[in-house]
């Protein structure tokens, strides 16, 4: 980007091979670990609990969570409408999601 924006004449890393890192398996919390953390958050930081519980139970990405607004919450039909995202690197809202599709996520109690 610095070359494209003409801050640099050439990429200083040009010609240097990328380091190969072996692919690693994901480690997921068990349901018990999830519930224990949610219980702790609910007791110690209720606002944090609301954010984490929403993420855990909906599967929304961070940028989708940050872009949620009142118009995305349908309490009557109990859906969260995911239609935009927030990019933390550019600090801008995008009027679309990563997949560029609007989706509806059911809300639990």
C-alpha positions as a LaTeX table, in Angstrom:
\begin{tabular}{lrrr}
\hline
Residue & $x$ (\AA) & $y$ (\AA) & $z$ (\AA) \\
\hline
Unk1 & 0.00 & 0.00 & 0.00 \\
Unk2 & 2.87 & 2.38 & 0.78 \\
Unk3 & 4.16 & 1.85 & $-2.77$ \\
Unk4 & 0.66 & 2.37 & $-4.23$ \\
Unk5 & 0.31 & 5.59 & $-2.22$ \\
Unk6 & 3.81 & 6.60 & $-3.36$ \\
Unk7 & 5.25 & 6.79 & 0.15 \\
Unk8 & 7.90 & 4.27 & $-0.94$ \\
Unk9 & 9.44 & 3.70 & $-4.36$ \\
Unk10 & 9.58 & $-0.06$ & $-3.89$ \\
Unk11 & 8.57 & $-2.72$ & $-1.39$ \\
Unk12 & 11.53 & $-3.27$ & 0.99 \\
Unk13 & 10.43 & $-6.90$ & 1.49 \\
Unk14 & 10.35 & $-7.64$ & $-2.24$ \\
Unk15 & 12.23 & $-10.83$ & $-3.05$ \\
Unk16 & 12.17 & $-12.13$ & 0.52 \\
Unk17 & 10.30 & $-15.44$ & 0.66 \\
Unk18 & 7.38 & $-15.69$ & 3.06 \\
Unk19 & 7.90 & $-17.75$ & 6.18 \\
Unk20 & 5.91 & $-20.96$ & 6.05 \\
Unk21 & 4.03 & $-21.69$ & 9.24 \\
Unk22 & 2.41 & $-25.09$ & 9.69 \\
Unk23 & $-1.37$ & $-25.03$ & 9.84 \\
Unk24 & $-2.70$ & $-25.44$ & 13.35 \\
Unk25 & $-5.94$ & $-26.95$ & 14.52 \\
Unk26 & $-8.48$ & $-24.71$ & 16.29 \\
Unk27 & $-9.13$ & $-25.26$ & 19.95 \\
Unk28 & $-12.70$ & $-24.65$ & 21.03 \\
Unk29 & $-14.16$ & $-24.25$ & 24.47 \\
Unk30 & $-16.32$ & $-27.05$ & 25.76 \\
Unk31 & $-19.91$ & $-26.18$ & 26.65 \\
Unk32 & $-18.88$ & $-26.30$ & 30.31 \\
Unk33 & $-16.01$ & $-23.85$ & 29.74 \\
Unk34 & $-18.33$ & $-21.53$ & 27.82 \\
Unk35 & $-20.97$ & $-21.61$ & 30.57 \\
Unk36 & $-18.35$ & $-21.05$ & 33.28 \\
Unk37 & $-17.00$ & $-17.98$ & 31.48 \\
Unk38 & $-20.50$ & $-16.59$ & 30.82 \\
Unk39 & $-21.37$ & $-17.08$ & 34.48 \\
Unk40 & $-18.23$ & $-15.21$ & 35.54 \\
Unk41 & $-18.93$ & $-12.36$ & 33.09 \\
Unk42 & $-22.56$ & $-12.06$ & 34.21 \\
Unk43 & $-21.42$ & $-11.65$ & 37.82 \\
Unk44 & $-18.40$ & $-9.40$ & 37.27 \\
Unk45 & $-19.31$ & $-7.32$ & 34.19 \\
Unk46 & $-22.95$ & $-7.51$ & 33.04 \\
Unk47 & $-22.30$ & $-5.27$ & 30.02 \\
Unk48 & $-19.48$ & $-7.54$ & 28.87 \\
Unk49 & $-21.75$ & $-10.52$ & 29.46 \\
Unk50 & $-24.37$ & $-9.10$ & 27.08 \\
Unk51 & $-21.78$ & $-8.68$ & 24.32 \\
Unk52 & $-20.18$ & $-12.09$ & 24.82 \\
Unk53 & $-23.49$ & $-13.94$ & 25.14 \\
Unk54 & $-24.76$ & $-12.35$ & 21.94 \\
Unk55 & $-21.60$ & $-13.37$ & 20.09 \\
Unk56 & $-21.58$ & $-16.90$ & 21.53 \\
Unk57 & $-25.24$ & $-17.65$ & 20.84 \\
Unk58 & $-25.45$ & $-16.02$ & 17.39 \\
Unk59 & $-22.06$ & $-16.73$ & 15.84 \\
Unk60 & $-21.76$ & $-13.14$ & 14.62 \\
Unk61 & $-18.31$ & $-11.95$ & 13.61 \\
Unk62 & $-16.74$ & $-9.09$ & 15.57 \\
Unk63 & $-17.31$ & $-6.56$ & 12.79 \\
Unk64 & $-20.94$ & $-7.65$ & 12.50 \\
Unk65 & $-21.40$ & $-7.21$ & 16.25 \\
Unk66 & $-19.84$ & $-3.74$ & 16.15 \\
Unk67 & $-22.12$ & $-2.70$ & 13.27 \\
Unk68 & $-25.37$ & $-3.76$ & 14.96 \\
Unk69 & $-27.86$ & $-0.92$ & 15.29 \\
Unk70 & $-31.46$ & $-0.75$ & 16.43 \\
Unk71 & $-32.71$ & $-1.28$ & 12.88 \\
Unk72 & $-31.06$ & $-4.72$ & 12.95 \\
Unk73 & $-33.09$ & $-6.02$ & 15.89 \\
Unk74 & $-36.55$ & $-7.42$ & 15.20 \\
Unk75 & $-37.92$ & $-8.12$ & 18.68 \\
Unk76 & $-41.38$ & $-9.05$ & 17.42 \\
Unk77 & $-40.11$ & $-11.85$ & 15.17 \\
Unk78 & $-37.06$ & $-12.49$ & 17.40 \\
Unk79 & $-34.39$ & $-12.05$ & 14.73 \\
Unk80 & $-31.13$ & $-10.18$ & 14.41 \\
Unk81 & $-30.72$ & $-8.94$ & 10.86 \\
Unk82 & $-27.05$ & $-8.98$ & 9.86 \\
Unk83 & $-26.64$ & $-6.54$ & 7.00 \\
Unk84 & $-23.52$ & $-4.47$ & 7.66 \\
Unk85 & $-20.09$ & $-4.74$ & 9.25 \\
Unk86 & $-17.42$ & $-2.57$ & 10.80 \\
Unk87 & $-13.77$ & $-2.72$ & 9.75 \\
Unk88 & $-11.46$ & $-1.92$ & 12.68 \\
Unk89 & $-8.41$ & $-1.36$ & 10.44 \\
Unk90 & $-10.10$ & 1.32 & 8.31 \\
Unk91 & $-12.46$ & 2.39 & 11.12 \\
Unk92 & $-15.36$ & 2.47 & 8.69 \\
Unk93 & $-18.78$ & 0.90 & 8.51 \\
Unk94 & $-19.52$ & $-1.19$ & 5.44 \\
Unk95 & $-23.10$ & $-1.43$ & 4.26 \\
Unk96 & $-22.54$ & $-5.14$ & 3.64 \\
Unk97 & $-21.15$ & $-8.16$ & 5.46 \\
Unk98 & $-18.05$ & $-10.18$ & 4.61 \\
Unk99 & $-20.16$ & $-12.52$ & 2.47 \\
Unk100 & $-22.14$ & $-9.54$ & 1.08 \\
Unk101 & $-25.36$ & $-11.30$ & 2.05 \\
Unk102 & $-28.06$ & $-10.23$ & 4.46 \\
Unk103 & $-29.00$ & $-12.96$ & 6.90 \\
Unk104 & $-31.38$ & $-13.37$ & 9.80 \\
Unk105 & $-30.17$ & $-14.96$ & 13.01 \\
Unk106 & $-32.80$ & $-16.19$ & 15.50 \\
Unk107 & $-32.64$ & $-14.81$ & 19.05 \\
Unk108 & $-32.95$ & $-17.07$ & 22.08 \\
Unk109 & $-34.36$ & $-16.02$ & 25.44 \\
\hline
\end{tabular}
